[in-house]
Amino acid sequence: MAMTNTQALILIAVITIATQLTRALPFILFPESKKTPGYILYLGKVLPYAAMGLLVVYCLKNVSLLKSPFGIPEAIAVLCVVVLHLWKNNTLLSIGGGTAVYMLLVQLVFK
């Protein structure tokens, strides 16, 4: 079902307002002149680890240890991410390197 021009403009306006609001809201709720609440500081410390754990679980949820290739490419890629991160301590390099290794393994080695 296609949208009319009016509906499309309204949709764009709502998306624009929502985007601007979500970008400005932290500065409105927590101005520099006020001390940041303790629970926000706590969430800033623990949520990145929770998000990474969630991503690991999401990435490995469909891995079958009973069917070929038995999760070997995933295990190698995870090991690559860990080694790269311990070696260089660079998140972007770790994730990018692990992704590249995984893609090479599933495209060329474990067909």
C-alpha positions as CSV (number, residue, x, y, z in Angstrom):
1,M,0.0,0.0,0.0
2,A,1.5,3.3,-1.1
3,M,1.4,6.4,1.0
4,T,0.0,9.7,-0.2
5,N,2.3,12.7,-0.4
6,T,0.6,14.1,2.8
7,Q,1.2,10.9,4.7
8,A,4.8,10.8,3.6
9,L,5.4,14.4,4.7
10,I,3.8,13.7,8.1
11,L,5.9,10.5,8.5
12,I,9.1,12.5,7.7
13,A,8.1,15.2,10.1
14,V,7.4,12.8,12.9
15,I,10.7,11.0,12.3
16,T,12.6,14.3,12.3
17,I,11.0,15.5,15.5
18,A,11.6,12.1,17.2
19,T,15.2,12.1,16.1
20,Q,15.9,15.6,17.3
21,L,14.1,14.9,20.6
22,T,16.1,11.8,21.3
23,R,19.4,13.7,20.6
24,A,18.4,16.7,22.8
25,L,16.8,14.8,25.7
26,P,20.0,13.8,27.5
27,F,21.2,17.4,27.5
28,I,17.8,18.6,28.7
29,L,17.5,16.0,31.5
30,F,21.1,16.2,32.6
31,P,22.6,19.7,32.1
32,E,26.3,20.3,32.8
33,S,25.4,22.6,35.7
34,K,23.8,19.7,37.7
35,K,25.5,16.6,39.1
36,T,24.7,13.4,37.1
37,P,22.5,11.0,39.3
38,G,24.3,7.9,40.6
39,Y,22.1,5.5,38.9
40,I,22.9,7.0,35.5
41,L,26.6,6.7,36.2
42,Y,26.0,3.1,37.3
43,L,24.1,2.3,34.1
44,G,26.9,3.9,32.1
45,K,29.3,1.4,33.7
46,V,27.3,-1.8,33.4
47,L,25.2,-1.5,30.3
48,P,28.1,-1.7,27.8
49,Y,29.0,-5.1,29.2
50,A,25.4,-6.2,29.2
51,A,25.0,-5.1,25.6
52,M,28.2,-7.0,24.5
53,G,26.9,-10.1,26.3
54,L,23.6,-9.8,24.6
55,L,25.3,-9.5,21.2
56,V,27.5,-12.6,21.8
57,V,24.4,-14.6,22.8
58,Y,22.6,-13.3,19.7
59,C,25.4,-14.1,17.4
60,L,25.9,-17.7,18.7
61,K,22.2,-18.6,19.2
62,N,21.8,-20.6,16.0
63,V,25.1,-22.4,16.1
64,S,24.7,-26.2,16.0
65,L,27.3,-28.3,17.7
66,L,25.7,-31.5,16.3
67,K,25.8,-30.6,12.6
68,S,28.7,-29.9,10.3
69,P,30.8,-27.7,10.7
70,F,30.0,-28.1,14.5
71,G,30.5,-24.4,15.3
72,I,34.1,-24.4,14.4
73,P,34.1,-21.2,12.3
74,E,32.2,-19.4,15.1
75,A,34.7,-20.7,17.7
76,I,37.7,-19.6,15.6
77,A,36.1,-16.1,15.0
78,V,35.4,-15.7,18.7
79,L,38.9,-16.7,19.6
80,C,40.2,-14.2,16.9
81,V,38.1,-11.4,18.5
82,V,39.5,-12.2,22.0
83,V,43.1,-12.5,20.8
84,L,42.9,-9.2,18.8
85,H,41.3,-7.4,21.7
86,L,43.8,-8.6,24.2
87,W,46.7,-7.8,21.8
88,K,45.6,-4.3,20.5
89,N,42.8,-3.3,22.9
90,N,40.9,-1.8,20.0
91,T,37.2,-2.7,19.8
92,L,36.7,-1.8,16.2
93,L,39.7,-3.9,15.1
94,S,38.6,-6.8,17.2
95,I,35.0,-6.8,15.8
96,G,36.1,-6.1,12.3
97,G,38.9,-8.7,12.4
98,G,36.6,-11.4,13.9
99,T,34.0,-10.7,11.3
100,A,36.5,-10.9,8.4
101,V,37.9,-14.2,9.7
102,Y,34.4,-15.6,10.1
103,M,33.3,-14.6,6.6
104,L,36.5,-16.0,5.1
105,L,36.0,-19.3,6.9
106,V,32.4,-19.8,5.9
107,Q,32.9,-18.6,2.4
108,L,36.1,-20.4,1.5
109,V,36.9,-23.1,4.1
110,F,33.7,-24.5,5.5
111,K,31.5,-24.4,2.4
